[in-house]
Amino acid sequence: MPFISVTIGQKLNSAEKEKLKAELGRLITIIPGKTEPDLIVHIQDSGAVYMGGTETPSVYIDLRVYTKTKEDAKKTFTKKLFDFITAEYGIKPDRQYLTISEYENWGYDGEFH
């Protein structure tokens, strides 16, 4: 049950949000055992995002996954996601940040796993 939260400093219209959600769904499959139907996506747009004290086009992405993930999958996911963000929103790679947290404990479907 992966969770991705995207905080982006520009306004996205409905079509742009849908495209971002769809791309995240496609990319999550890079990580073994993760699928789009299980993905939770949170998009927070048009907020002020300050990096280094300045407000420039930036994005912060937080990925949380249940169980340990292979290092090569995390690297591939990161590269493809950053390439998409650059191409789609024009945000420079040095203004894109991603954290990946792996949890052994996760609750869903009314149970703790």
Biopython code that builds the backbone (N, CA, C, O; Angstrom):
import numpy as np
from Bio.PDB.StructureBuilder import StructureBuilder

atoms = [
    (1, "MET", "N", (0.846, -1.181, 0.000)),
    (1, "MET", "CA", (0.000, 0.000, 0.000)),
    (1, "MET", "C", (0.887, 1.238, 0.000)),
    (1, "MET", "O", (1.021, 1.881, 1.041)),
    (2, "PRO", "N", (1.495, 1.593, -1.120)),
    (2, "PRO", "CA", (2.356, 2.777, -1.146)),
    (2, "PRO", "C", (1.554, 4.074, -1.077)),
    (2, "PRO", "O", (0.401, 4.144, -1.502)),
    (3, "PHE", "N", (2.203, 5.089, -0.531)),
    (3, "PHE", "CA", (1.625, 6.428, -0.415)),
    (3, "PHE", "C", (2.623, 7.415, -0.999)),
    (3, "PHE", "O", (3.803, 7.383, -0.649)),
    (4, "ILE", "N", (2.163, 8.289, -1.882)),
    (4, "ILE", "CA", (3.006, 9.338, -2.448)),
    (4, "ILE", "C", (2.334, 10.682, -2.221)),
    (4, "ILE", "O", (1.172, 10.878, -2.577)),
    (5, "SER", "N", (3.074, 11.598, -1.627)),
    (5, "SER", "CA", (2.606, 12.961, -1.440)),
    (5, "SER", "C", (3.498, 13.890, -2.254)),
    (5, "SER", "O", (4.723, 13.848, -2.142)),
    (6, "VAL", "N", (2.872, 14.722, -3.067)),
    (6, "VAL", "CA", (3.600, 15.668, -3.923)),
    (6, "VAL", "C", (3.227, 17.082, -3.501)),
    (6, "VAL", "O", (2.051, 17.445, -3.507)),
    (7, "THR", "N", (4.218, 17.873, -3.136)),
    (7, "THR", "CA", (4.015, 19.292, -2.841)),
    (7, "THR", "C", (4.743, 20.060, -3.931)),
    (7, "THR", "O", (5.969, 20.014, -4.034)),
    (8, "ILE", "N", (3.971, 20.762, -4.738)),
    (8, "ILE", "CA", (4.532, 21.481, -5.881)),
    (8, "ILE", "C", (4.117, 22.949, -5.800)),
    (8, "ILE", "O", (2.970, 23.262, -5.480)),
    (9, "GLY", "N", (5.045, 23.828, -6.088)),
    (9, "GLY", "CA", (4.815, 25.257, -5.907)),
    (9, "GLY", "C", (4.081, 25.949, -7.035)),
    (9, "GLY", "O", (4.087, 27.179, -7.097)),
    (10, "GLN", "N", (3.460, 25.221, -7.913)),
    (10, "GLN", "CA", (2.691, 25.855, -8.989)),
    (10, "GLN", "C", (1.287, 25.268, -9.033)),
    (10, "GLN", "O", (1.040, 24.157, -8.564)),
    (11, "LYS", "N", (0.386, 26.033, -9.603)),
    (11, "LYS", "CA", (-1.009, 25.614, -9.717)),
    (11, "LYS", "C", (-1.142, 24.581, -10.827)),
    (11, "LYS", "O", (-0.644, 24.779, -11.935)),
    (12, "LEU", "N", (-1.816, 23.479, -10.521)),
    (12, "LEU", "CA", (-2.097, 22.452, -11.519)),
    (12, "LEU", "C", (-3.592, 22.409, -11.777)),
    (12, "LEU", "O", (-4.391, 22.448, -10.841)),
    (13, "ASN", "N", (-3.971, 22.329, -13.043)),
    (13, "ASN", "CA", (-5.389, 22.173, -13.341)),
    (13, "ASN", "C", (-5.766, 20.699, -13.200)),
    (13, "ASN", "O", (-4.903, 19.858, -12.948)),
    (14, "SER", "N", (-7.028, 20.391, -13.359)),
    (14, "SER", "CA", (-7.507, 19.009, -13.168)),
    (14, "SER", "C", (-6.813, 18.024, -14.094)),
    (14, "SER", "O", (-6.456, 16.924, -13.672)),
    (15, "ALA", "N", (-6.618, 18.402, -15.341)),
    (15, "ALA", "CA", (-5.953, 17.511, -16.303)),
    (15, "ALA", "C", (-4.498, 17.260, -15.902)),
    (15, "ALA", "O", (-4.005, 16.139, -16.029)),
    (16, "GLU", "N", (-3.816, 18.287, -15.424)),
    (16, "GLU", "CA", (-2.425, 18.127, -14.991)),
    (16, "GLU", "C", (-2.325, 17.224, -13.760)),
    (16, "GLU", "O", (-1.412, 16.406, -13.651)),
    (17, "LYS", "N", (-3.270, 17.383, -12.842)),
    (17, "LYS", "CA", (-3.293, 16.512, -11.658)),
    (17, "LYS", "C", (-3.551, 15.064, -12.061)),
    (17, "LYS", "O", (-2.922, 14.144, -11.538)),
    (18, "GLU", "N", (-4.461, 14.873, -12.974)),
    (18, "GLU", "CA", (-4.774, 13.519, -13.448)),
    (18, "GLU", "C", (-3.561, 12.894, -14.133)),
    (18, "GLU", "O", (-3.266, 11.715, -13.935)),
    (19, "LYS", "N", (-2.862, 13.690, -14.937)),
    (19, "LYS", "CA", (-1.663, 13.183, -15.621)),
    (19, "LYS", "C", (-0.572, 12.820, -14.615)),
    (19, "LYS", "O", (0.094, 11.795, -14.763)),
    (20, "LEU", "N", (-0.389, 13.654, -13.595)),
    (20, "LEU", "CA", (0.587, 13.369, -12.550)),
    (20, "LEU", "C", (0.207, 12.095, -11.805)),
    (20, "LEU", "O", (1.056, 11.232, -11.583)),
    (21, "LYS", "N", (-1.040, 11.972, -11.423)),
    (21, "LYS", "CA", (-1.519, 10.774, -10.732)),
    (21, "LYS", "C", (-1.294, 9.530, -11.581)),
    (21, "LYS", "O", (-0.842, 8.504, -11.073)),
    (22, "ALA", "N", (-1.605, 9.614, -12.854)),
    (22, "ALA", "CA", (-1.427, 8.474, -13.755)),
    (22, "ALA", "C", (0.055, 8.093, -13.891)),
    (22, "ALA", "O", (0.397, 6.911, -13.903)),
    (23, "GLU", "N", (0.916, 9.088, -13.992)),
    (23, "GLU", "CA", (2.348, 8.805, -14.116)),
    (23, "GLU", "C", (2.896, 8.185, -12.834)),
    (23, "GLU", "O", (3.714, 7.267, -12.891)),
    (24, "LEU", "N", (2.457, 8.673, -11.690)),
    (24, "LEU", "CA", (2.870, 8.068, -10.426)),
    (24, "LEU", "C", (2.411, 6.610, -10.354)),
    (24, "LEU", "O", (3.136, 5.745, -9.862)),
    (25, "GLY", "N", (1.198, 6.350, -10.850)),
    (25, "GLY", "CA", (0.685, 4.988, -10.892)),
    (25, "GLY", "C", (1.514, 4.087, -11.794)),
    (25, "GLY", "O", (1.726, 2.915, -11.485)),
    (26, "ARG", "N", (1.976, 4.629, -12.894)),
    (26, "ARG", "CA", (2.813, 3.864, -13.814)),
    (26, "ARG", "C", (4.191, 3.616, -13.201)),
    (26, "ARG", "O", (4.718, 2.505, -13.264)),
    (27, "LEU", "N", (4.766, 4.663, -12.609)),
    (27, "LEU", "CA", (6.115, 4.556, -12.070)),
    (27, "LEU", "C", (6.203, 3.678, -10.820)),
    (27, "LEU", "O", (7.235, 3.049, -10.585)),
    (28, "ILE", "N", (5.152, 3.627, -10.025)),
    (28, "ILE", "CA", (5.215, 2.844, -8.784)),
    (28, "ILE", "C", (5.467, 1.370, -9.065)),
    (28, "ILE", "O", (5.975, 0.650, -8.206)),
    (29, "THR", "N", (5.117, 0.920, -10.261)),
    (29, "THR", "CA", (5.325, -0.493, -10.606)),
    (29, "THR", "C", (6.807, -0.837, -10.787)),
    (29, "THR", "O", (7.162, -2.013, -10.874)),
    (30, "ILE", "N", (7.661, 0.166, -10.842)),
    (30, "ILE", "CA", (9.109, -0.067, -10.875)),
    (30, "ILE", "C", (9.553, -0.745, -9.583)),
    (30, "ILE", "O", (10.498, -1.534, -9.570)),
    (31, "ILE", "N", (8.862, -0.424, -8.511)),
    (31, "ILE", "CA", (9.200, -0.988, -7.205)),
    (31, "ILE", "C", (8.505, -2.350, -7.076)),
    (31, "ILE", "O", (7.278, -2.427, -7.135)),
    (32, "PRO", "N", (9.281, -3.412, -6.900)),
    (32, "PRO", "CA", (8.695, -4.759, -6.851)),
    (32, "PRO", "C", (7.558, -4.882, -5.834)),
    (32, "PRO", "O", (7.681, -4.470, -4.681)),
    (33, "GLY", "N", (6.455, -5.459, -6.296)),
    (33, "GLY", "CA", (5.309, -5.697, -5.433)),
    (33, "GLY", "C", (4.365, -4.528, -5.274)),
    (33, "GLY", "O", (3.340, -4.658, -4.604)),
    (34, "LYS", "N", (4.676, -3.386, -5.869)),
    (34, "LYS", "CA", (3.824, -2.198, -5.750)),
    (34, "LYS", "C", (3.032, -2.018, -7.042)),
    (34, "LYS", "O", (3.568, -2.155, -8.142)),
    (35, "THR", "N", (1.749, -1.709, -6.885)),
    (35, "THR", "CA", (0.870, -1.572, -8.043)),
    (35, "THR", "C", (0.042, -0.290, -7.959)),
    (35, "THR", "O", (-0.178, 0.255, -6.877)),
    (36, "GLU", "N", (-0.399, 0.167, -9.098)),
    (36, "GLU", "CA", (-1.226, 1.378, -9.162)),
    (36, "GLU", "C", (-2.546, 1.225, -8.407)),
    (36, "GLU", "O", (-2.956, 2.173, -7.738)),
    (37, "PRO", "N", (-3.233, 0.079, -8.480)),
    (37, "PRO", "CA", (-4.496, -0.030, -7.736)),
    (37, "PRO", "C", (-4.343, 0.124, -6.220)),
    (37, "PRO", "O", (-5.305, 0.483, -5.540)),
    (38, "ASP", "N", (-3.164, -0.139, -5.690)),
    (38, "ASP", "CA", (-2.932, -0.007, -4.252)),
    (38, "ASP", "C", (-2.350, 1.345, -3.854)),
    (38, "ASP", "O", (-2.187, 1.622, -2.666)),
    (39, "LEU", "N", (-2.039, 2.176, -4.821)),
    (39, "LEU", "CA", (-1.353, 3.446, -4.575)),
    (39, "LEU", "C", (-2.302, 4.522, -4.045)),
    (39, "LEU", "O", (-3.399, 4.721, -4.566)),
    (40, "ILE", "N", (-1.850, 5.209, -2.997)),
    (40, "ILE", "CA", (-2.537, 6.386, -2.470)),
    (40, "ILE", "C", (-1.725, 7.599, -2.913)),
    (40, "ILE", "O", (-0.517, 7.653, -2.682)),
    (41, "VAL", "N", (-2.377, 8.570, -3.546)),
    (41, "VAL", "CA", (-1.681, 9.767, -4.042)),
    (41, "VAL", "C", (-2.295, 11.006, -3.397)),
    (41, "VAL", "O", (-3.515, 11.163, -3.353)),
    (42, "HIS", "N", (-1.430, 11.875, -2.901)),
    (42, "HIS", "CA", (-1.845, 13.170, -2.353)),
    (42, "HIS", "C", (-1.096, 14.240, -3.136)),
    (42, "HIS", "O", (0.131, 14.198, -3.226)),
    (43, "ILE", "N", (-1.824, 15.199, -3.703)),
    (43, "ILE", "CA", (-1.201, 16.284, -4.466)),
    (43, "ILE", "C", (-1.571, 17.606, -3.814)),
    (43, "ILE", "O", (-2.748, 17.943, -3.689)),
    (44, "GLN", "N", (-0.554, 18.347, -3.403)),
    (44, "GLN", "CA", (-0.752, 19.686, -2.859)),
    (44, "GLN", "C", (-0.058, 20.660, -3.799)),
    (44, "GLN", "O", (1.170, 20.694, -3.884)),
    (45, "ASP", "N", (-0.852, 21.444, -4.495)),
    (45, "ASP", "CA", (-0.285, 22.370, -5.469)),
    (45, "ASP", "C", (-0.477, 23.812, -5.035)),
    (45, "ASP", "O", (-1.160, 24.103, -4.053)),
    (46, "SER", "N", (0.132, 24.690, -5.778)),
    (46, "SER", "CA", (0.050, 26.149, -5.648)),
    (46, "SER", "C", (0.394, 26.684, -4.267)),
    (46, "SER", "O", (-0.098, 27.740, -3.870)),
    (47, "GLY", "N", (1.223, 25.974, -3.542)),
    (47, "GLY", "CA", (1.701, 26.483, -2.266)),
    (47, "GLY", "C", (3.050, 27.149, -2.458)),
    (47, "GLY", "O", (3.726, 26.937, -3.465)),
    (48, "ALA", "N", (3.426, 27.936, -1.503)),
    (48, "ALA", "CA", (4.750, 28.539, -1.538)),
    (48, "ALA", "C", (5.754, 27.470, -1.115)),
    (48, "ALA", "O", (5.671, 26.932, -0.011)),
    (49, "VAL", "N", (6.693, 27.172, -1.991)),
    (49, "VAL", "CA", (7.753, 26.216, -1.687)),
    (49, "VAL", "C", (9.069, 26.983, -1.735)),
    (49, "VAL", "O", (9.468, 27.487, -2.785)),
    (50, "TYR", "N", (9.732, 27.064, -0.595)),
    (50, "TYR", "CA", (10.983, 27.798, -0.499)),
    (50, "TYR", "C", (12.137, 26.810, -0.390)),
    (50, "TYR", "O", (12.105, 25.901, 0.440)),
    (51, "MET", "N", (13.131, 26.985, -1.209)),
    (51, "MET", "CA", (14.343, 26.188, -1.149)),
    (51, "MET", "C", (15.507, 27.168, -1.045)),
    (51, "MET", "O", (15.641, 28.068, -1.875)),
    (52, "GLY", "N", (16.332, 26.998, -0.046)),
    (52, "GLY", "CA", (17.464, 27.904, 0.137)),
    (52, "GLY", "C", (17.032, 29.337, 0.392)),
    (52, "GLY", "O", (17.761, 30.278, 0.079)),
    (53, "GLY", "N", (15.841, 29.500, 0.962)),
    (53, "GLY", "CA", (15.340, 30.832, 1.285)),
    (53, "GLY", "C", (14.687, 31.571, 0.143)),
    (53, "GLY", "O", (14.238, 32.705, 0.316)),
    (54, "THR", "N", (14.624, 30.944, -1.037)),
    (54, "THR", "CA", (13.998, 31.613, -2.171)),
    (54, "THR", "C", (12.824, 30.785, -2.688)),
    (54, "THR", "O", (12.820, 29.556, -2.616)),
    (55, "GLU", "N", (11.850, 31.486, -3.199)),
    (55, "GLU", "CA", (10.683, 30.828, -3.790)),
    (55, "GLU", "C", (10.920, 30.697, -5.293)),
    (55, "GLU", "O", (10.750, 31.656, -6.046)),
    (56, "THR", "N", (11.308, 29.516, -5.709)),
    (56, "THR", "CA", (11.513, 29.221, -7.117)),
    (56, "THR", "C", (10.742, 27.944, -7.430)),
    (56, "THR", "O", (10.403, 27.200, -6.510)),
    (57, "PRO", "N", (10.457, 27.671, -8.693)),
    (57, "PRO", "CA", (9.729, 26.447, -9.017)),
    (57, "PRO", "C", (10.424, 25.230, -8.397)),
    (57, "PRO", "O", (11.568, 24.920, -8.729)),
    (58, "SER", "N", (9.719, 24.554, -7.500)),
    (58, "SER", "CA", (10.280, 23.439, -6.743)),
    (58, "SER", "C", (9.208, 22.384, -6.501)),
    (58, "SER", "O", (8.010, 22.647, -6.604)),
    (59, "VAL", "N", (9.677, 21.181, -6.175)),
    (59, "VAL", "CA", (8.758, 20.100, -5.824)),
    (59, "VAL", "C", (9.405, 19.234, -4.756)),
    (59, "VAL", "O", (10.604, 18.957, -4.799)),
    (60, "TYR", "N", (8.587, 18.813, -3.797)),
    (60, "TYR", "CA", (9.025, 17.866, -2.774)),
    (60, "TYR", "C", (8.069, 16.677, -2.841)),
    (60, "TYR", "O", (6.850, 16.841, -2.792)),
    (61, "ILE", "N", (8.636, 15.491, -2.951)),
    (61, "ILE", "CA", (7.841, 14.268, -3.073)),
    (61, "ILE", "C", (8.237, 13.335, -1.942)),
    (61, "ILE", "O", (9.420, 13.106, -1.688)),
    (62, "ASP", "N", (7.233, 12.804, -1.270)),
    (62, "ASP", "CA", (7.447, 11.876, -0.162)),
    (62, "ASP", "C", (6.793, 10.547, -0.529)),
    (62, "ASP", "O", (5.575, 10.473, -0.691)),
    (63, "LEU", "N", (7.599, 9.507, -0.659)),
    (63, "LEU", "CA", (7.101, 8.161, -0.959)),
    (63, "LEU", "C", (7.255, 7.310, 0.285)),
    (63, "LEU", "O", (8.333, 7.249, 0.877)),
    (64, "ARG", "N", (6.175, 6.653, 0.680)),
    (64, "ARG", "CA", (6.193, 5.741, 1.825)),
    (64, "ARG", "C", (5.726, 4.377, 1.347)),
    (64, "ARG", "O", (4.692, 4.253, 0.691)),
    (65, "VAL", "N", (6.499, 3.361, 1.684)),
    (65, "VAL", "CA", (6.169, 2.009, 1.243)),
    (65, "VAL", "C", (6.227, 1.034, 2.411)),
    (65, "VAL", "O", (6.967, 1.225, 3.377)),
    (66, "TYR", "N", (5.432, -0.003, 2.291)),
    (66, "TYR", "CA", (5.421, -1.096, 3.264)),
    (66, "TYR", "C", (6.491, -2.097, 2.865)),
    (66, "TYR", "O", (6.452, -2.642, 1.762)),
    (67, "THR", "N", (7.414, -2.335, 3.720)),
    (67, "THR", "CA", (8.545, -3.252, 3.600)),
    (67, "THR", "C", (9.712, -2.638, 2.840)),
    (67, "THR", "O", (9.584, -1.612, 2.172)),
    (68, "LYS", "N", (10.817, -3.285, 2.966)),
    (68, "LYS", "CA", (12.082, -2.839, 2.359)),
    (68, "LYS", "C", (12.017, -2.939, 0.835)),
    (68, "LYS", "O", (11.418, -3.864, 0.286)),
    (69, "THR", "N", (12.638, -1.982, 0.170)),
    (69, "THR", "CA", (12.650, -1.908, -1.285)),
    (69, "THR", "C", (14.085, -2.011, -1.790)),
    (69, "THR", "O", (15.012, -1.506, -1.158)),
    (70, "LYS", "N", (14.258, -2.665, -2.925)),
    (70, "LYS", "CA", (15.591, -2.821, -3.504)),
    (70, "LYS", "C", (16.160, -1.466, -3.922)),
    (70, "LYS", "O", (15.452, -0.612, -4.455)),
    (71, "GLU", "N", (17.455, -1.295, -3.667)),
    (71, "GLU", "CA", (18.147, -0.039, -3.963)),
    (71, "GLU", "C", (18.064, 0.335, -5.444)),
    (71, "GLU", "O", (17.827, 1.499, -5.771)),
    (72, "ASP", "N", (18.252, -0.624, -6.336)),
    (72, "ASP", "CA", (18.215, -0.312, -7.766)),
    (72, "ASP", "C", (16.825, 0.141, -8.201)),
    (72, "ASP", "O", (16.704, 0.987, -9.087)),
    (73, "ALA", "N", (15.790, -0.402, -7.600)),
    (73, "ALA", "CA", (14.416, 0.028, -7.918)),
    (73, "ALA", "C", (14.182, 1.458, -7.459)),
    (73, "ALA", "O", (13.542, 2.237, -8.165)),
    (74, "LYS", "N", (14.696, 1.815, -6.279)),
    (74, "LYS", "CA", (14.557, 3.187, -5.787)),
    (74, "LYS", "C", (15.293, 4.172, -6.691)),
    (74, "LYS", "O", (14.790, 5.263, -6.960)),
    (75, "LYS", "N", (16.470, 3.794, -7.158)),
    (75, "LYS", "CA", (17.239, 4.668, -8.044)),
    (75, "LYS", "C", (16.534, 4.855, -9.384)),
    (75, "LYS", "O", (16.471, 5.971, -9.900)),
    (76, "THR", "N", (16.007, 3.777, -9.948)),
    (76, "THR", "CA", (15.285, 3.867, -11.222)),
    (76, "THR", "C", (14.018, 4.698, -11.069)),
    (76, "THR", "O", (13.727, 5.548, -11.912)),
    (77, "PHE", "N", (13.265, 4.461, -10.002)),
    (77, "PHE", "CA", (12.050, 5.232, -9.730)),
    (77, "PHE", "C", (12.384, 6.724, -9.643)),
    (77, "PHE", "O", (11.713, 7.555, -10.255)),
    (78, "THR", "N", (13.420, 7.052, -8.884)),
    (78, "THR", "CA", (13.814, 8.447, -8.694)),
    (78, "THR", "C", (14.183, 9.100, -10.027)),
    (78, "THR", "O", (13.712, 10.197, -10.329)),
    (79, "LYS", "N", (15.001, 8.452, -10.806)),
    (79, "LYS", "CA", (15.441, 9.006, -12.097)),
    (79, "LYS", "C", (14.264, 9.256, -13.032)),
    (79, "LYS", "O", (14.152, 10.328, -13.627)),
    (80, "LYS", "N", (13.387, 8.264, -13.159)),
    (80, "LYS", "CA", (12.251, 8.414, -14.077)),
    (80, "LYS", "C", (11.251, 9.458, -13.579)),
    (80, "LYS", "O", (10.677, 10.197, -14.378)),
    (81, "LEU", "N", (11.043, 9.522, -12.272)),
    (81, "LEU", "CA", (10.145, 10.537, -11.717)),
    (81, "LEU", "C", (10.707, 11.931, -11.930)),
    (81, "LEU", "O", (9.982, 12.832, -12.354)),
    (82, "PHE", "N", (11.990, 12.124, -11.642)),
    (82, "PHE", "CA", (12.599, 13.441, -11.826)),
    (82, "PHE", "C", (12.604, 13.851, -13.302)),
    (82, "PHE", "O", (12.389, 15.020, -13.621)),
    (83, "ASP", "N", (12.846, 12.905, -14.191)),
    (83, "ASP", "CA", (12.779, 13.210, -15.627)),
    (83, "ASP", "C", (11.379, 13.680, -16.015)),
    (83, "ASP", "O", (11.234, 14.637, -16.776)),
    (84, "PHE", "N", (10.360, 13.018, -15.500)),
    (84, "PHE", "CA", (8.975, 13.408, -15.785)),
    (84, "PHE", "C", (8.690, 14.818, -15.256)),
    (84, "PHE", "O", (8.117, 15.641, -15.969)),
    (85, "ILE", "N", (9.080, 15.095, -14.027)),
    (85, "ILE", "CA", (8.829, 16.409, -13.419)),
    (85, "ILE", "C", (9.513, 17.507, -14.231)),
    (85, "ILE", "O", (8.924, 18.563, -14.460)),
    (86, "THR", "N", (10.741, 17.272, -14.665)),
    (86, "THR", "CA", (11.451, 18.256, -15.481)),
    (86, "THR", "C", (10.724, 18.492, -16.800)),
    (86, "THR", "O", (10.499, 19.637, -17.189)),
    (87, "ALA", "N", (10.359, 17.422, -17.483)),
    (87, "ALA", "CA", (9.708, 17.534, -18.792)),
    (87, "ALA", "C", (8.318, 18.152, -18.689)),
    (87, "ALA", "O", (7.938, 18.978, -19.519)),
    (88, "GLU", "N", (7.577, 17.760, -17.690)),
    (88, "GLU", "CA", (6.172, 18.180, -17.590)),
    (88, "GLU", "C", (5.994, 19.567, -16.980)),
    (88, "GLU", "O", (5.127, 20.326, -17.414)),
    (89, "TYR", "N", (6.802, 19.905, -15.982)),
    (89, "TYR", "CA", (6.593, 21.150, -15.234)),
    (89, "TYR", "C", (7.756, 22.129, -15.331)),
    (89, "TYR", "O", (7.673, 23.238, -14.803)),
    (90, "GLY", "N", (8.840, 21.735, -16.000)),
    (90, "GLY", "CA", (9.981, 22.632, -16.172)),
    (90, "GLY", "C", (10.753, 22.902, -14.896)),
    (90, "GLY", "O", (11.488, 23.886, -14.817)),
    (91, "ILE", "N", (10.603, 22.060, -13.910)),
    (91, "ILE", "CA", (11.318, 22.251, -12.647)),
    (91, "ILE", "C", (12.705, 21.632, -12.775)),
    (91, "ILE", "O", (12.843, 20.455, -13.109)),
    (92, "LYS", "N", (13.716, 22.430, -12.508)),
    (92, "LYS", "CA", (15.098, 21.978, -12.640)),
    (92, "LYS", "C", (15.379, 20.836, -11.659)),
    (92, "LYS", "O", (14.822, 20.809, -10.562)),
    (93, "PRO", "N", (16.233, 19.903, -12.048)),
    (93, "PRO", "CA", (16.561, 18.778, -11.168)),
    (93, "PRO", "C", (17.081, 19.190, -9.787)),
    (93, "PRO", "O", (16.840, 18.488, -8.805)),
    (94, "ASP", "N", (17.794, 20.323, -9.700)),
    (94, "ASP", "CA", (18.312, 20.740, -8.394)),
    (94, "ASP", "C", (17.242, 21.369, -7.510)),
    (94, "ASP", "O", (17.535, 21.806, -6.397)),
    (95, "ARG", "N", (16.005, 21.417, -7.995)),
    (95, "ARG", "CA", (14.861, 21.908, -7.220)),
    (95, "ARG", "C", (13.810, 20.810, -7.019)),
    (95, "ARG", "O", (12.659, 21.091, -6.685)),
    (96, "GLN", "N", (14.221, 19.574, -7.225)),
    (96, "GLN", "CA", (13.353, 18.419, -7.009)),
    (96, "GLN", "C", (13.922, 17.602, -5.858)),
    (96, "GLN", "O", (15.106, 17.263, -5.850)),
    (97, "TYR", "N", (13.081, 17.295, -4.900)),
    (97, "TYR", "CA", (13.513, 16.537, -3.731)),
    (97, "TYR", "C", (12.562, 15.376, -3.505)),
    (97, "TYR", "O", (11.353, 15.502, -3.697)),
    (98, "LEU", "N", (13.120, 14.240, -3.095)),
    (98, "LEU", "CA", (12.349, 13.027, -2.867)),
    (98, "LEU", "C", (12.864, 12.337, -1.620)),
    (98, "LEU", "O", (14.070, 12.165, -1.444)),
    (99, "THR", "N", (11.945, 11.945, -0.759)),
    (99, "THR", "CA", (12.293, 11.064, 0.349)),
    (99, "THR", "C", (11.539, 9.761, 0.149)),
    (99, "THR", "O", (10.396, 9.750, -0.308)),
    (100, "ILE", "N", (12.197, 8.669, 0.499)),
    (100, "ILE", "CA", (11.571, 7.352, 0.443)),
    (100, "ILE", "C", (11.703, 6.737, 1.827)),
    (100, "ILE", "O", (12.808, 6.524, 2.324)),
    (101, "SER", "N", (10.567, 6.457, 2.438)),
    (101, "SER", "CA", (10.544, 5.841, 3.764)),
    (101, "SER", "C", (9.957, 4.447, 3.642)),
    (101, "SER", "O", (8.948, 4.234, 2.969)),
    (102, "GLU", "N", (10.609, 3.501, 4.306)),
    (102, "GLU", "CA", (10.176, 2.110, 4.258)),
    (102, "GLU", "C", (9.735, 1.682, 5.658)),
    (102, "GLU", "O", (10.457, 1.875, 6.637)),
    (103, "TYR", "N", (8.550, 1.104, 5.733)),
    (103, "TYR", "CA", (7.965, 0.748, 7.019)),
    (103, "TYR", "C", (7.698, -0.749, 7.100)),
    (103, "TYR", "O", (7.251, -1.366, 6.132)),
    (104, "GLU", "N", (7.972, -1.316, 8.249)),
    (104, "GLU", "CA", (7.647, -2.715, 8.496)),
    (104, "GLU", "C", (6.241, -2.848, 9.079)),
    (104, "GLU", "O", (5.659, -3.933, 9.073)),
    (105, "ASN", "N", (5.708, -1.748, 9.576)),
    (105, "ASN", "CA", (4.378, -1.759, 10.179)),
    (105, "ASN", "C", (3.456, -0.839, 9.401)),
    (105, "ASN", "O", (3.793, 0.313, 9.127)),
    (106, "TRP", "N", (2.287, -1.360, 9.049)),
    (106, "TRP", "CA", (1.362, -0.595, 8.227)),
    (106, "TRP", "C", (-0.051, -1.091, 8.546)),
    (106, "TRP", "O", (-0.278, -2.298, 8.639)),
    (107, "GLY", "N", (-0.982, -0.185, 8.710)),
    (107, "GLY", "CA", (-2.361, -0.580, 8.939)),
    (107, "GLY", "C", (-3.209, -0.273, 7.725)),
    (107, "GLY", "O", (-3.128, 0.820, 7.164)),
    (108, "TYR", "N", (-4.024, -1.235, 7.317)),
    (108, "TYR", "CA", (-4.984, -1.025, 6.237)),
    (108, "TYR", "C", (-6.012, -2.136, 6.282)),
    (108, "TYR", "O", (-5.793, -3.178, 6.900)),
    (109, "ASP", "N", (-7.137, -1.904, 5.623)),
    (109, "ASP", "CA", (-8.211, -2.896, 5.547)),
    (109, "ASP", "C", (-8.652, -3.339, 6.946)),
    (109, "ASP", "O", (-8.998, -4.499, 7.166)),
    (110, "GLY", "N", (-8.631, -2.394, 7.878)),
    (110, "GLY", "CA", (-9.105, -2.663, 9.227)),
    (110, "GLY", "C", (-8.149, -3.463, 10.094)),
    (110, "GLY", "O", (-8.516, -3.891, 11.188)),
    (111, "GLU", "N", (-6.925, -3.671, 9.618)),
    (111, "GLU", "CA", (-5.961, -4.480, 10.375)),
    (111, "GLU", "C", (-4.595, -3.832, 10.398)),
    (111, "GLU", "O", (-4.257, -3.007, 9.549)),
    (112, "PHE", "N", (-3.812, -4.231, 11.401)),
    (112, "PHE", "CA", (-2.422, -3.803, 11.507)),
    (112, "PHE", "C", (-1.552, -4.935, 10.997)),
    (112, "PHE", "O", (-1.706, -6.081, 11.418)),
    (113, "HIS", "N", (-0.639, -4.617, 10.092)),
    (113, "HIS", "CA", (0.198, -5.649, 9.476)),
    (113, "HIS", "C", (1.649, -5.456, 9.861)),
    (113, "HIS", "O", (2.509, -6.229, 9.439)),
]
sb = StructureBuilder()
sb.init_structure("model")
sb.init_model(0)
sb.init_chain("A")
sb.init_seg("    ")
for serial, (resi, resn, name, xyz) in enumerate(atoms, 1):
    if name == "N":
        sb.init_residue(resn, " ", resi, " ")
    sb.init_atom(name, np.array(xyz, "f"), 0.0, 1.0, " ", f" {name:<3s}", serial, name[0])
structure = sb.get_structure()
